Amino acid sequence: MKIVLSLCSALLISCVGSAQRMQQVYLEHPDINKACLQFLSSQKSAASENEKIMLDTLYKISEQNIRETYLTGQIVYVPEAGEGKHLHLNKEGRLEYYRIKYETLSAKEGTEFFCAERLRTDLEKKFQTTSAKLKTNPLDLKARQELETNLDSYLKFANAVESKSQIVRNFLFFSLGKYMKGDQGLPVSPCEFTQKILHPLTIATSGLTDADSKLAWAANIQIFTAYELGFTMAGYCK
């Protein structure tokens, strides 16, 4: 079965001739998230045979000698909202960018972007699901643990994209304030949040030159640090 799946992937890649079309073929593959995290981390091995096949397929796609245009989006500061914007989930559960931008990428760059976008979509859905539970019951211990688990997944994602391009590292931009609020809009603070995101913040903003993006980051970080400070002073964070 492994040989058959590998042959199918190889034949499909050689026939389709487009990195983007190949990436879309595997968009909903059950092993795509794990394989993408491994690919971004430059790993070559996987836990199972099926995961290994998916990982090998991503590497094969990335080796194509082709350049294509991708819709990437931009991080922007929105004065009216007093915060930065990058992306959100639409009704179909797909990412939509606040400001559209197109980039011409090599197959390797495009596969890295595809994987980062796929993983960020999954993260956004997890935060959204947890948020719904916390708005119903801010004291739900299981939901609060889910919030911490989501943050841990975000940290793993950050480590995986550390050496990648700016458009890939832009996916570390978090507009998660709306996902960390309980009943009546009160924030549910992940304690030590500022400490946890210090390294991802360094990764995301390293070499960042765009003034609008810098302002967006500063505004969103301020929101979270204010939340955490309030909860720490109230004795909720030790």
C-alpha positions as CSV (number, residue, x, y, z in Angstrom):
1,M,0.0,0.0,0.0
2,K,2.9,2.4,0.8
3,I,4.4,1.8,-2.6
4,V,1.0,2.4,-4.3
5,L,0.4,5.7,-2.5
6,S,4.0,6.9,-3.2
7,L,3.6,6.1,-6.9
8,C,0.3,7.9,-7.0
9,S,1.8,11.0,-5.4
10,A,4.8,11.0,-7.7
11,L,2.7,10.6,-10.9
12,L,0.3,13.3,-9.8
13,I,3.1,15.7,-9.2
14,S,4.7,15.0,-12.6
15,C,1.3,15.4,-14.4
16,V,-0.1,18.5,-12.6
17,G,3.0,20.7,-12.9
18,S,1.7,23.3,-10.5
19,A,2.8,23.5,-6.9
20,Q,-0.4,25.3,-5.9
21,R,-2.7,22.8,-7.5
22,M,-0.8,20.0,-5.8
23,Q,-1.0,21.7,-2.5
24,Q,-4.7,22.1,-2.8
25,V,-5.1,18.4,-3.6
26,Y,-3.8,17.6,-0.1
27,L,-5.5,20.5,1.7
28,E,-7.8,18.2,3.7
29,H,-5.6,15.2,3.9
30,P,-5.8,13.6,7.4
31,D,-2.0,13.8,7.9
32,I,-1.4,17.3,6.4
33,N,-1.1,19.2,9.7
34,K,1.5,16.9,11.2
35,A,3.4,16.7,7.9
36,C,3.3,20.5,7.5
37,L,4.7,21.0,11.0
38,Q,7.4,18.5,10.3
39,F,8.1,20.1,6.9
40,L,8.4,23.6,8.3
41,S,10.7,22.1,11.0
42,S,12.9,20.6,8.3
43,Q,12.3,17.1,9.6
44,K,12.7,14.1,7.3
45,S,11.1,11.3,9.4
46,A,7.5,10.8,10.6
47,A,5.7,8.6,13.2
48,S,3.7,6.5,10.8
49,E,4.0,5.3,7.2
50,N,1.1,7.5,6.0
51,E,2.5,10.6,7.6
52,K,5.9,9.8,6.0
53,I,4.3,9.6,2.6
54,M,2.6,12.9,3.1
55,L,5.8,14.5,4.3
56,D,7.7,13.1,1.3
57,T,5.0,14.5,-1.0
58,L,5.5,18.0,0.5
59,Y,9.2,17.8,-0.1
60,K,8.6,16.6,-3.7
61,I,6.2,19.5,-4.4
62,S,8.8,22.0,-2.9
63,E,11.5,20.7,-5.3
64,Q,9.6,21.7,-8.4
65,N,11.4,24.2,-10.6
66,I,8.5,26.7,-10.8
67,R,7.5,30.1,-9.5
68,E,3.8,31.0,-8.9
69,T,1.8,33.9,-7.5
70,Y,0.2,33.4,-4.1
71,L,-2.4,35.5,-2.2
72,T,-0.5,36.3,1.0
73,G,-2.1,39.3,2.7
74,Q,-0.5,41.9,5.0
75,I,-0.4,42.9,8.6
76,V,-1.9,46.4,9.0
77,Y,-2.8,48.7,11.9
78,V,-6.4,49.9,11.9
79,P,-6.7,53.2,13.9
80,E,-10.5,53.0,14.2
81,A,-10.2,49.7,16.0
82,G,-7.0,50.6,17.9
83,E,-5.5,47.2,16.9
84,G,-3.7,45.3,14.2
85,K,-5.4,43.1,11.6
86,H,-4.2,40.3,9.5
87,L,-6.7,37.5,8.9
88,H,-10.0,35.9,10.1
89,L,-12.0,32.8,9.4
90,N,-14.9,33.2,6.9
91,K,-18.2,31.3,7.1
92,E,-16.7,28.4,5.2
93,G,-13.9,28.1,7.7
94,R,-11.2,29.4,5.4
95,L,-8.7,32.2,6.1
96,E,-9.5,35.6,4.7
97,Y,-6.9,38.5,4.8
98,Y,-7.8,41.9,5.9
99,R,-5.6,43.5,3.2
100,I,-4.9,41.6,0.0
101,K,-1.4,41.2,-1.3
102,Y,0.1,38.9,-3.9
103,E,3.6,37.4,-3.9
104,T,5.5,35.4,-6.5
105,L,7.1,32.4,-4.7
106,S,9.3,29.5,-5.7
107,A,7.8,26.0,-5.1
108,K,9.7,25.7,-1.8
109,E,8.6,29.1,-0.6
110,G,5.1,28.4,-1.8
111,T,4.9,25.1,0.1
112,E,6.2,26.7,3.2
113,F,3.5,29.4,2.9
114,F,0.8,26.7,2.2
115,C,1.8,24.8,5.3
116,A,1.9,27.8,7.5
117,E,-1.5,29.0,6.3
118,R,-2.9,25.5,6.8
119,L,-1.6,25.3,10.4
120,R,-2.7,28.8,11.2
121,T,-6.2,27.9,10.0
122,D,-6.3,24.9,12.3
123,L,-5.0,27.1,15.2
124,E,-7.6,29.7,14.5
125,K,-10.4,27.1,14.6
126,K,-9.1,25.7,17.9
127,F,-9.0,29.1,19.5
128,Q,-12.5,29.9,18.1
129,T,-14.0,26.6,19.5
130,T,-12.4,27.2,23.0
131,S,-13.6,30.8,22.9
132,A,-17.2,29.7,22.5
133,K,-16.9,27.5,25.6
134,L,-15.4,30.2,27.7
135,K,-18.1,32.7,26.7
136,T,-20.7,30.2,28.0
137,N,-18.8,29.5,31.2
138,P,-15.5,31.5,31.9
139,L,-14.9,29.1,34.8
140,D,-14.9,26.0,32.7
141,L,-11.6,24.3,33.8
142,K,-11.5,22.1,30.8
143,A,-11.9,25.0,28.4
144,R,-9.3,27.0,30.2
145,Q,-6.9,24.0,29.8
146,E,-7.8,24.0,26.1
147,L,-6.7,27.6,26.0
148,E,-3.3,26.7,27.4
149,T,-3.1,23.7,25.0
150,N,-3.8,26.1,22.1
151,L,-1.1,28.4,23.2
152,D,1.3,25.5,23.4
153,S,0.4,24.6,19.8
154,Y,1.1,28.2,18.8
155,L,4.5,28.0,20.4
156,K,5.4,24.8,18.5
157,F,4.2,26.6,15.3
158,A,6.4,29.6,16.1
159,N,9.5,27.3,16.5
160,A,8.8,25.6,13.2
161,V,8.7,28.9,11.2
162,E,11.6,30.6,13.0
163,S,14.0,30.5,10.0
164,K,11.3,31.1,7.4
165,S,10.4,34.2,5.3
166,Q,8.6,37.2,6.6
167,I,5.3,36.3,4.9
168,V,5.4,32.9,6.6
169,R,6.4,34.4,10.0
170,N,3.5,36.9,9.6
171,F,1.2,34.0,10.6
172,L,2.5,34.4,14.1
173,F,0.6,37.7,14.3
174,F,-2.2,37.1,16.8
175,S,-5.5,38.9,16.9
176,L,-6.6,36.4,19.6
177,G,-8.1,39.0,22.0
178,K,-11.6,38.1,20.8
179,Y,-10.9,34.4,21.5
180,M,-9.9,35.0,25.1
181,K,-13.0,36.6,26.5
182,G,-15.5,35.1,28.7
183,D,-19.1,36.1,29.7
184,Q,-20.0,39.8,29.1
185,G,-16.7,40.3,27.2
186,L,-14.5,40.0,30.3
187,P,-11.0,38.5,29.4
188,V,-10.0,35.1,30.4
189,S,-6.3,35.6,31.1
190,P,-3.7,32.9,30.2
191,C,-1.2,33.5,33.0
192,E,2.4,34.2,32.1
193,F,1.2,34.9,28.5
194,T,3.7,37.7,28.0
195,Q,6.6,35.4,29.0
196,K,5.3,32.6,26.8
197,I,5.1,34.7,23.6
198,L,8.4,36.5,24.1
199,H,10.3,34.1,21.8
200,P,7.5,33.9,19.2
201,L,7.4,37.7,19.2
202,T,11.1,37.9,18.6
203,I,10.8,35.3,15.7
204,A,7.9,37.2,14.1
205,T,9.4,40.7,14.2
206,S,13.0,39.9,13.5
207,G,14.0,42.0,10.5
208,L,10.6,43.6,10.3
209,T,10.9,47.0,8.6
210,D,7.2,47.8,7.7
211,A,6.1,50.6,10.0
212,D,2.4,49.7,9.8
213,S,3.2,46.1,10.8
214,K,5.3,47.3,13.8
215,L,2.5,49.5,15.0
216,A,0.0,46.6,14.6
217,W,2.2,44.3,16.7
218,A,2.7,47.0,19.4
219,A,-1.0,47.6,19.7
220,N,-2.0,43.9,20.0
221,I,0.8,43.1,22.5
222,Q,-0.4,46.0,24.7
223,I,-3.9,44.6,24.9
224,F,-2.6,41.2,26.2
225,T,-0.1,42.6,28.6
226,A,-2.8,44.8,30.1
227,Y,-5.1,41.8,30.6
228,E,-2.4,39.8,32.2
229,L,-1.3,42.6,34.5
230,G,-4.9,43.1,35.7
231,F,-5.3,39.4,36.5
232,T,-1.9,39.2,38.2
233,M,-2.7,42.2,40.4
234,A,-6.1,40.6,41.3
235,G,-4.3,37.4,42.5
236,Y,-5.4,35.1,39.7
237,C,-1.9,34.6,38.4
238,K,0.8,33.6,40.8
